[in-house]
Amino acid sequence: MKAVVIFYYLQCHLNSSDSRFPSISLNKKNVFDHSLQYFCRFGFRLLFDMVAAPKNVVEERDNRKDAFAVILTLLLKFARNIQTSMPAGWSRDYSLPMSQKLWLDPNRAELEDEENFKHQYEQGDWLGELELDFASWIQKALKKKFKNIETQFSDVEYREWCREFHAAVKASQRRKEGIF
């Protein structure tokens, strides 16, 4: 039943005019911010509910997977929107970290005088940096929401958030979605 509700939410959210993607301003230092969290709010709500609920290991694991499925689906839709709606090279004058520029502006690698950008993109080291950015974003949101138990969000959870992102990258690459 829960999977049906999540699927329905994603279909409605991604197909409605209400689902405006977060914008990226010249001064934005990181796409993993509050506006992106708001865009992924349903997934974060599921994640927050999972943390607040009485512990049941099997159910907790399933709920966490559902929450991350929603967050990562929306995150990848956001990235795909930026990649397809912005012109190649748009990130040149933006303040984003290089890893996020490489991710969100991959067509910049095909422009003249962008050999260094292309080389960095092809090396792929930026994917590891994105994993860390994603994990930090999740960790920060959890610590802010649950100040009374923030010390429980340790390196073990942080590594799990990294693994979730890594798995989403690999799945996207297998499906040849072109997002990574």
C-alpha positions, -999 to +999 in steps of 0.1 A: +000+000+000+027+025+010+046+019-023+014+028-042+010+060-023+046+070-030+043+061-067+011+082-069+027+111-051+057+111-075+035+108-106+013+137-094+042+158-082+064+154-113+035+160-137+019+190-120+026+227-126+030+229-088+063+210-090+085+240-099+121+231-097+144+251-074+163+278-093+200+283-093+212+319-088+247+332-097+255+335-060+243+300-049+272+282-032+255+247-031+225+232-048+220+210-017+201+236+003+168+244+019+150+251-015+160+216-028+150+201+005+116+218+001+113+204-034+120+169-020+098+176+011+077+145+007+108+123+009+121+142+038+088+139+056+090+101+052+125+102+065+116+124+095+086+101+103+109+071+101+134+087+126+106+098+149+087+064+149+093+036+175+120+014+162+112-018+142+143-028+123+126-044+093+100-017+090+125+011+096+148-002+068+119-003+044+107+032+054+142+045+050+145+030+015+111+045+006+122+079+018+154+078-001+137+065-032+115+097-032+143+121-023+167+106-050+140+104-077+132+141-072+169+150-070+176+133-103+146+150-119+159+183-107+193+176-121+179+164-154+158+196-156+188+218-151+209+198-176+182+201-203+168+236-197+200+255-194+224+262-222+258+245-223+283+266-204+258+283-181+278+274-150+309+293-159+300+324-139+282+306-111+295+301-075+287+264-073+314+239-064+331+224-094+316+190-087+281+205-090+290+224-121+303+192-137+271+174-128+246+200-138+263+214-168+278+183-185+274+198-221+299+225-211+326+198-217+318+199-254+324+237-258+356+252-272+382+263-246+367+238-220+394+211-222+401+213-185+364+210-177+361+181-201+391+164-185+377+168-150+343+155-162+358+124-178+379+117-147+348+113-127+362+123-093+334+148-089+309+120-083+326+112-050+323+148-040+286+148-049+281+118-027+296+137+002+275+168-006+244+147-006+252+129+026+260+162+043+227+177+031+208+147+046+228+148+078+223+185+083+185+182+077+183+154+103+203+172+129+183+204+124+150+185+127+161+163+156+183+185+178+175+164+208+191+133+192+215+149+167+245+130+182+228+097+170+235+107+134+270+094+133+296+085+106+277+052+101+246+070+090+267+094+069+283+065+051+248+050+045+236+083+029+267+081+007+259+046-003+223+055-011+235+083-035+261+060-050+235+033-057+212+059-074+241+070-096+249+035-106+212+027-113+209+059-134+240+050-154+227+015-160+195+029-173+216+053-195+196+083-183+224+107-190+222+124-156+257+112-147 
